[in-house]
Amino acid sequence: MLEDEFFQGSARVGGTDVSVLGTARQAEIGVDLALRMASVVLDTVRNHAGRPLLFLLDTQGQRLRRRDELLGLNGFMAHLAKCMEIARSRGHISLSVVYGEAVSGGYLTTGMMADACYALADAEIKVMNLPAMSRITKIPLERLEALAGQSPVFSPGVANYLRMGHLRSVWAGNYAACLASALDALQSMPVTERALDTRMRDGLARGGRSLAATVVARVLGHA
């Protein structure tokens, strides 16, 4: 069912029923959309025990409107994140697929909350474009462009997010087969392994985040 920029429904993937929810048309994630997504998550927990959650995403980020900010958009996004954690604690697997665009806070509390994140090869993921980053940080654009050439942390794009360890893989070709394989891999994992956040480790192995895991280990060693 598609309503405006939000859709929900169910699908059968490799013999498993899946709850599907997502955004379309480069949706802005505001208070209303965050609540609608949270309600689908909670409905799945209440009425479909153990059913996996699949997020399909195309979002330009959080809605930068006075109404949403005055209502406390961060709280609504946190509510969605908490609902995802409730689902996880009740045994619901979750995965997200970026098929269009994924930007900033609109992606942070939707796709990034999943157990595993994927993207299509022609999708686009970014936190902020370099000109905007330059305006906010006061770092010259030329310097940021040079840094982007050296490190994926400063660079948009699916390939860079794969290198940083955020994405498990990038999909091309038979998307149905990719989805079935990803779901099967998650279902086959022990719960303790599925709960691990491997992004720092994967980023280090892929050469995209050379210091994050090392710094965290050093900090924990002095705790």
MOURRA-V713895 format. One record per run of one state. SS is the DSSP state (hx for helix, st for strand, lp for the rest). FROM is the first residue (numbers start at 1). LEN is the number of residues. If there is no record, write none. Layout:
SS_FROM_LEN / SS_FROM_LEN
This chain:
lp_1_1 / st_2_2 / lp_4_2 / st_6_8 / lp_14_2 / st_16_8 / lp_24_3 / st_27_3 / lp_30_1 / hx_31_17 / lp_48_4 / st_52_11 / lp_63_3 / hx_66_6 / lp_72_1 / hx_73_17 / lp_90_4 / st_94_10 / hx_104_5 / lp_109_2 / hx_111_3 / lp_114_2 / st_116_5 / lp_121_3 / st_124_3 / lp_127_3 / hx_130_8 / lp_138_3 / hx_141_10 / lp_151_1 / hx_152_3 / lp_155_3 / hx_158_6 / lp_164_5 / st_169_3 / lp_172_3 / hx_175_14 / lp_189_2 / hx_191_4 / lp_195_4 / hx_199_7 / lp_206_6 / hx_212_10 / lp_222_2
